[in-house]
Amino acid sequence: MLPSSNTESGGDGEEALRRSKRKPAAQATWWESNPRAYVAVGSFARTQSAWDLSKPPTNAKEAWARSDWPLWKAAEKGEYLAHKKLGTRSNTKSNSNRKAVKTRYVYDIKCDSEGNVTRSKARLVARGFNQVPGREFDEMCAPEPRSATTRVLFAVAAAKD
């Protein structure tokens, strides 16, 4: 039997339930949970298309809300299968010492020399800015040739031409 007071312990030695001091998670608004409905009822409904289809979407939620969503979905699937085939991505169990690096899709529209759209491309990229040096990775390497080396290579190439 629980005591009716808000104190931690009642008169008979039993503890009362304590209320959590954590803030509740923000609830997703209706336009975040269903962007297609947002496009349909918002100010976008007056126009033929809400999005400029000549530009790639900026995030997955925008790609999902567009009328050309099947193209972007196929591009995402192709990128996933390419990573799976190459063995560059794998699902692992979470480690209590480290956080998983999150990923996102970056979208691009590929055009030919005349400006006609040839395909929609999606790249899966790691959001590595969450990583802590020394804990998630030990070293960084981005080799760049010195300018003197570059000049010598161009000179040799020009001499052989």
C-alpha positions as CSV (number, residue, x, y, z in Angstrom):
1,M,0.0,0.0,0.0
2,L,1.4,3.4,-1.0
3,P,1.2,6.4,1.3
4,S,-0.8,9.3,0.0
5,S,1.8,12.0,0.8
6,N,4.4,13.2,-1.7
7,T,7.3,12.5,0.6
8,E,9.8,9.8,-0.1
9,S,8.8,7.7,2.9
10,G,5.5,7.5,4.7
11,G,4.8,7.0,8.3
12,D,4.7,3.2,8.1
13,G,8.2,2.8,6.5
14,E,7.0,2.3,2.9
15,E,8.5,4.5,0.1
16,A,6.3,6.6,-2.1
17,L,6.7,6.6,-5.8
18,R,8.9,9.4,-7.0
19,R,8.3,11.3,-10.2
20,S,11.1,11.4,-12.8
21,K,12.9,14.7,-13.2
22,R,13.7,14.0,-16.8
23,K,12.1,16.1,-19.4
24,P,9.8,14.2,-21.8
25,A,11.0,13.7,-25.4
26,A,9.7,16.2,-27.9
27,Q,6.7,14.8,-29.7
28,A,7.0,14.8,-33.5
29,T,4.7,17.3,-35.0
30,W,2.3,16.2,-37.7
31,W,4.4,17.8,-40.5
32,E,7.5,16.0,-39.4
33,S,5.8,12.6,-39.2
34,N,4.1,12.9,-42.6
35,P,5.7,15.5,-44.9
36,R,3.5,14.5,-47.8
37,A,0.4,15.7,-45.8
38,Y,2.3,18.9,-45.0
39,V,2.8,19.5,-48.7
40,A,-0.8,18.7,-49.5
41,V,-2.4,21.0,-47.0
42,G,0.2,23.8,-46.7
43,S,0.8,26.8,-48.9
44,F,2.4,24.4,-51.4
45,A,-1.0,22.9,-52.3
46,R,-1.7,25.9,-54.6
47,T,1.2,25.1,-56.9
48,Q,1.6,22.2,-59.2
49,S,4.7,20.9,-57.5
50,A,6.0,22.0,-54.1
51,W,9.6,21.3,-54.8
52,D,12.0,22.5,-57.5
53,L,12.6,19.1,-59.2
54,S,15.7,20.4,-61.0
55,K,17.5,20.6,-57.7
56,P,18.4,17.6,-55.5
57,P,16.7,17.2,-52.1
58,T,18.7,18.4,-49.1
59,N,17.7,15.5,-46.8
60,A,15.8,12.3,-46.7
61,K,12.6,13.8,-45.4
62,E,12.5,16.2,-48.3
63,A,13.3,13.4,-50.8
64,W,10.4,11.4,-49.3
65,A,7.9,14.3,-49.8
66,R,8.8,14.9,-53.4
67,S,6.9,13.6,-56.4
68,D,10.0,11.9,-57.8
69,W,10.5,9.9,-54.6
70,P,10.8,6.5,-56.4
71,L,13.9,7.8,-58.2
72,W,15.6,8.7,-54.9
73,K,14.5,5.5,-53.2
74,A,16.1,3.5,-56.1
75,A,19.3,5.6,-55.7
76,E,19.4,4.9,-52.0
77,K,18.9,1.2,-52.6
78,G,21.6,1.1,-55.2
79,E,24.0,2.9,-52.8
80,Y,23.1,0.4,-50.0
81,L,23.7,-2.6,-52.3
82,A,27.0,-1.1,-53.5
83,H,28.2,-0.8,-49.9
84,K,27.0,-4.3,-49.1
85,K,28.8,-5.7,-52.2
86,L,32.1,-4.0,-51.4
87,G,31.8,-4.8,-47.7
88,T,32.3,-1.2,-46.6
89,R,29.3,-1.1,-44.3
90,S,28.2,-3.5,-41.7
91,N,25.7,-3.6,-38.8
92,T,27.2,-4.2,-35.5
93,K,26.0,-4.5,-31.9
94,S,26.3,-1.3,-29.9
95,N,29.3,-1.0,-27.6
96,S,28.7,0.6,-24.3
97,N,32.0,2.5,-24.5
98,R,31.3,4.1,-27.9
99,K,28.5,5.7,-29.8
100,A,27.7,4.5,-33.3
101,V,28.6,7.0,-36.0
102,K,25.4,8.1,-37.6
103,T,24.9,8.3,-41.4
104,R,22.8,10.2,-43.8
105,Y,22.2,10.3,-47.5
106,V,23.5,13.2,-49.7
107,Y,21.6,13.5,-53.0
108,D,22.8,14.7,-56.3
109,I,21.4,14.9,-59.9
110,K,23.7,13.8,-62.6
111,C,23.3,15.4,-66.0
112,D,24.9,14.8,-69.4
113,S,26.7,17.5,-71.5
114,E,23.4,18.9,-72.8
115,G,21.9,19.3,-69.3
116,N,19.5,16.4,-69.5
117,V,19.1,14.4,-66.3
118,T,20.8,11.0,-66.6
119,R,20.3,9.7,-63.1
120,S,19.6,10.5,-59.5
121,K,22.4,9.6,-57.2
122,A,22.4,9.1,-53.4
123,R,25.6,8.8,-51.4
124,L,25.7,7.4,-47.9
125,V,28.1,9.5,-45.8
126,A,29.2,9.2,-42.2
127,R,28.5,12.0,-39.9
128,G,32.0,11.9,-38.4
129,F,31.8,15.1,-36.5
130,N,30.4,13.2,-33.6
131,Q,33.6,11.3,-33.2
132,V,36.1,12.1,-30.4
133,P,39.8,11.9,-31.3
134,G,41.6,9.3,-29.3
135,R,38.5,7.4,-28.4
136,E,36.8,6.6,-31.8
137,F,39.9,7.0,-34.0
138,D,43.6,7.3,-33.4
139,E,45.0,9.1,-36.4
140,M,43.9,11.1,-39.4
141,C,45.7,10.9,-42.8
142,A,45.0,13.1,-45.8
143,P,48.1,12.9,-47.9
144,E,48.7,16.0,-50.1
145,P,51.7,16.5,-52.3
146,R,53.8,19.6,-51.7
147,S,53.6,22.2,-54.4
148,A,57.3,21.5,-55.5
149,T,56.4,17.9,-56.1
150,T,53.4,18.8,-58.2
151,R,55.5,21.3,-60.3
152,V,58.1,18.6,-61.0
153,L,55.4,16.1,-62.1
154,F,53.9,18.6,-64.4
155,A,57.3,19.5,-65.8
156,V,58.2,15.9,-66.5
157,A,54.8,15.3,-68.1
158,A,55.3,18.4,-70.3
159,A,58.8,17.3,-71.3
160,K,57.5,13.9,-72.4
161,D,54.6,15.4,-74.4
